Amino acid sequence: QSALTQPASVSGSPGQSITISCTGTSSDVGNYNLVSWYQQHPGKAPKLMICEDNKRPSGVSTRFSGSKSGNTASLTISGLQAEDEADYYCCSYAGSSTYVFGTGTKVTVL
Amino acid sequence: QVQLVESGGGVVQPGRSLRLSCAASGFVFTNYVMHWVRQAPGKGLEWLAVISYDGNNKYYADSLKGRFTISRDNSKNMFYLQMNSLGADDTAVYFCAKFSSSGYYFDYWGQGTLVTVSS
């Protein structure tokens, strides 16, 4: 159950698009279509942004999208806004009813 | 609306035990799988444990080495995390989280309760 690998930080200017990667293995990310993404503002609980690799829950902005290729999942934020500045975590089912989170990425809006 | 409220956190000495509780409301508790997740200060999220809707199946992160036990009381809409042999690296905010009925993801989270292990 090693943590999925994410870049420590990603930054972009307002209006730009950024992509956060989440790299796992063939035992987790690559084996199931069950990657979810969470946004966390300081001192707050995480909020679901993407589920099942690329599905956007009701109420989440269409600026957020998910994708996956092999053992790497990605979260793209389009039209970056100041309110998007937060920490982002991926999470994958890892088999045997266990789950693993990513190391987390701090998104900075320049 | 769905609410999850953790309690039971605080300062505990190394080697001691602590039980966290999570009170659930706003949904049919007996129908849902529930989880505990923690976050050490300044660190990332760590999945800890899951319990099935009826409490009969429980699974844990390998890192816990059998020290933690998850349980639930469906008659009270509560679930728990019993933590034993606590060490400094157990210092964290502990979140309870509800699993979606339709997939393998957390759709609601509590606000967390802080556990500090210190002498």
Interface residues (C-beta under 8 A of the other chain):
Chain A: Q1 A3 Y32 L34 S36 Y38 Q40 K44 A45 P46 K47 L48 C51 E52 P57 Y89 C91 Y93 S96 S97 T98 Y99 V100 F101 G102 T103 G104
Chain B: H35 V37 G44 L45 E46 W47 V50 N57 Y59 Y60 A61 D62 S63 F95 S100 G103 Y104 Y105 F106 D107 W109 G110 Q111 G112
